């Protein structure tokens, strides 16, 4: 009986010691993790639901030449060094905005066809998503805070509360397939993407029957090489996904309905 009691006491003592060691190790790891974790940046006045994905806003859009004055960034302050979240934007001509969730686009190159030099509009590239903070009494200027971004926001960037629609569009159903050419680009900043993610513009827009549910194909190939992101009246922005080399201005391509 004495031997059994001694063995049982030793067993309990070992179990207690193991439990204390485990608890101490877990506490040490927790403190180490807390020390190494960066403190999150606090963004006051921004609802949690505003951190939605940016996929609803395409990487590039086409602005029609007759679009008129648009809301634009007058200046931007603050923000994290590596991440755009937290930049406070001052937006002028805010009376054109209808909505509190905003997207910021960088004006890119002007587009023209490769034959007669006809103006087709202008590309703009997405740089950030933002949320409305406050407006002045006349609502001519508002402040917004950046929630997510790919590039630092700067004065002159354009601000939208909804995707711009082409000024006019064809009422006829889009053709099953249409020929198109890569539009030439001039002036402006051409933001470069990776080879498989290059943005190009085509000389076909809503007036020609181009739609956002269309895909780009290279002549002689059945596999889609890209998809239409956005259309203006005379041009379309396309994201290239299955292309080994960049497409040069004037290159002939095909537009057709994307396979389902």
C-alpha positions in Angstrom: 0.0 0.0 0.0 2.9 2.4 0.9 4.6 1.7 -2.4 1.3 2.3 -4.3 0.8 5.6 -2.5 4.3 6.8 -3.2 4.1 6.0 -6.9 0.7 7.7 -7.1 2.1 10.8 -5.5 5.0 10.9 -7.9 2.6 10.5 -10.8 0.5 13.4 -9.7 3.5 15.6 -9.1 4.8 14.9 -12.6 1.4 15.7 -14.1 1.2 19.0 -12.2 4.7 19.9 -13.3 4.0 19.1 -17.0 0.8 21.2 -16.8 2.7 24.2 -15.4 5.4 23.9 -18.0 2.8 23.8 -20.8 1.0 26.8 -19.5 4.2 28.7 -19.1 5.3 27.9 -22.7 1.9 28.9 -24.1 2.0 32.2 -22.2 5.6 32.9 -23.5 4.5 32.2 -27.1 1.5 34.4 -26.7 3.6 37.3 -25.4 6.2 36.8 -28.2 3.5 36.8 -30.8 2.0 40.0 -29.3 5.3 41.7 -29.4 6.0 40.8 -33.0 2.5 41.6 -34.4 2.2 45.2 -35.8 -0.4 47.4 -34.3 -3.3 47.9 -36.8 -3.9 51.4 -38.1 -7.1 52.9 -36.8 -9.3 54.6 -39.4 -12.1 56.6 -37.5 -15.5 57.2 -39.1 -15.1 54.2 -41.5 -17.6 51.4 -41.3 -16.2 47.9 -41.2 -18.3 46.9 -44.2 -16.4 49.4 -46.3 -13.4 47.1 -46.6 -15.0 45.2 -49.4 -13.0 43.6 -52.2 -11.9 45.9 -55.1 -13.0 43.4 -57.7 -16.1 45.4 -58.4 -14.0 48.1 -59.9 -11.9 47.0 -62.9 -8.2 47.6 -63.2 -8.8 50.0 -66.1 -11.7 51.9 -67.6 -12.2 54.0 -70.7 -13.2 57.7 -70.4 -15.0 59.2 -73.3 -13.5 62.4 -74.7 -16.9 64.2 -74.2 -17.2 63.1 -70.5 -16.8 66.7 -69.2 -15.5 67.7 -65.8 -15.1 64.9 -63.3 -14.5 64.8 -59.6 -10.8 64.7 -58.9 -8.3 64.6 -56.0 -7.1 68.1 -55.0 -4.6 66.7 -52.5 -3.8 63.7 -50.3 -2.2 63.6 -46.9 -1.0 60.9 -44.5 -1.3 57.2 -45.1 1.0 54.3 -44.3 4.4 54.2 -46.0 3.9 50.9 -47.7 0.1 50.7 -47.8 -2.2 53.3 -49.2 -4.9 52.7 -46.5 -5.3 55.8 -44.3 -4.5 58.5 -46.9 -7.0 61.4 -46.5 -8.1 62.8 -49.8 -9.6 66.2 -50.6 -11.9 65.8 -53.6 -13.1 68.7 -55.6 -16.1 68.9 -58.0 -17.7 66.4 -55.6 -21.2 67.4 -56.7 -20.9 64.9 -59.5 -20.6 62.0 -57.0 -23.6 60.0 -56.0 -22.6 57.6 -53.2 -20.2 57.3 -50.3 -18.0 54.4 -51.6 -15.5 55.7 -54.1 -12.9 54.5 -56.5 -9.8 56.4 -57.5 -8.4 56.1 -61.0 -5.2 57.6 -62.5 -5.7 59.2 -66.0 -3.6 57.3 -68.5 -2.8 57.7 -72.2 -5.1 59.1 -74.8 -6.3 56.6 -77.4 -6.5 56.8 -81.1 -7.1 54.4 -83.9 -4.0 53.4 -86.0 -5.5 54.4 -89.4 -6.9 57.9 -89.3 -5.8 59.0 -85.9 -9.4 59.3 -84.7 -9.7 60.1 -81.0 -11.2 57.1 -79.1 -11.1 58.4 -75.5 -8.7 57.8 -72.7 -7.6 55.0 -70.4 -7.6 55.3 -66.7 -6.1 52.9 -64.2 -7.4 52.0 -60.8 -5.2 53.1 -57.9 -7.4 52.9 -54.8 -10.8 52.4 -53.1 -11.9 55.1 -50.7 -14.8 56.0 -48.3 -16.5 59.3 -48.0 -15.7 61.0 -44.7 -17.2 64.5 -44.6 -18.3 67.3 -47.0 -18.3 71.1 -46.9 -21.6 73.0 -46.6 -21.9 73.3 -50.4 -20.7 69.8 -51.1 -18.3 71.2 -53.6 -15.4 69.5 -51.8 -15.4 66.4 -49.7 -12.8 64.5 -47.7 -12.4 60.7 -48.1 -10.1 58.1 -46.6 -8.4 55.5 -48.7 -9.2 51.9 -47.7 -7.1 49.9 -50.2 -4.8 50.8 -53.0 -2.1 49.7 -55.4 -0.4 53.1 -55.8 0.0 56.3 -53.8 -2.9 58.7 -54.6 -1.9 62.1 -56.0 -3.5 65.3 -57.1 -5.3 65.0 -60.4 -6.5 61.4 -59.9 -10.1 60.9 -60.8 -12.8 59.9 -58.3 -15.9 57.9 -59.1 -18.9 56.6 -57.0 -20.1 54.5 -59.9 -18.5 53.1 -63.1 -18.7 55.7 -65.9 -21.1 54.6 -68.7 -20.5 55.4 -72.4 -22.2 58.5 -73.5 -24.2 56.5 -76.0 -24.4 52.8 -77.0 -25.7 50.7 -79.8 -29.3 49.4 -79.2 -28.7 46.4 -81.5 -27.6 43.1 -79.9 -23.8 42.6 -80.1 -22.5 40.5 -82.9 -21.2 37.0 -82.2 -17.8 38.1 -83.3 -16.2 41.3 -84.5 -12.7 42.3 -85.6 -10.7 45.0 -83.7 -7.3 46.5 -83.5 -5.1 47.5 -80.5 -5.4 51.2 -80.1 -2.4 53.5 -80.2 -1.6 55.4 -77.0 -0.1 58.8 -76.7 0.8 61.1 -73.8 -0.2 60.4 -70.2 1.3 57.8 -67.8 1.0 54.3 -69.1 1.0 52.2 -66.0 2.8 48.9 -66.6 1.4 45.5 -65.5 3.0 42.1 -65.6 3.2 40.3 -68.9 0.2 38.1 -68.3 -1.8 41.1 -66.8 -1.2 43.8 -69.4 -3.9 46.2 -70.1 -4.6 47.2 -73.7 -7.3 49.3 -75.4 -9.2 48.3 -78.5 -10.7 50.5 -81.2 -14.2 49.1 -80.6 -16.6 50.4 -78.1 -20.3 50.4 -77.1 -21.3 52.1 -80.4 -19.7 49.1 -82.3 -21.4 46.5 -80.1 -18.6 45.8 -77.7 -19.7 44.6 -74.3 -18.1 43.7 -71.0 -19.1 40.1 -71.4 -16.8 39.7 -74.4 -13.4 38.0 -74.6 -10.4 38.8 -76.9 -9.0 36.1 -79.2 -6.0 36.2 -81.4 -6.5 35.2 -85.0 -6.1 31.5 -85.6 -6.6 30.6 -81.9 -9.8 29.4 -80.2 -8.6 30.0 -76.6 -9.5 33.4 -75.2 -6.5 35.6 -74.6 -8.2 38.3 -72.5 -11.4 39.7 -71.4 -13.1 43.1 -71.7 -13.0 45.1 -68.4 -14.9 48.2 -69.5 -16.2 49.9 -72.6 -16.5 53.5 -73.6 -18.4 54.8 -76.7 -15.5 54.1 -79.1 -12.9 52.0 -77.2 -12.7 49.0 -74.8 -10.2 48.3 -72.0 -9.0 44.6 -72.1 -7.1 42.6 -69.6 -4.7 40.2 -71.3 -4.5 36.8 -69.5 -3.1 34.2 -72.0 -0.6 36.2 -74.1 3.1 35.4 -74.2 4.2 38.8 -75.5 2.6 42.3 -75.3 0.3 43.3 -78.2 1.6 46.1 -80.3 -0.6 49.0 -81.4 -2.4 48.1 -84.6 -2.4 44.4 -83.9 -5.5 42.6 -85.3 -7.6 40.7 -82.8 -11.2 39.3 -82.5 -13.9 40.1 -79.9 -16.6 37.5 -79.2 -18.8 36.3 -76.3 -16.8 34.6 -73.6 -17.3 30.8 -73.3 -19.4 29.7 -70.3 
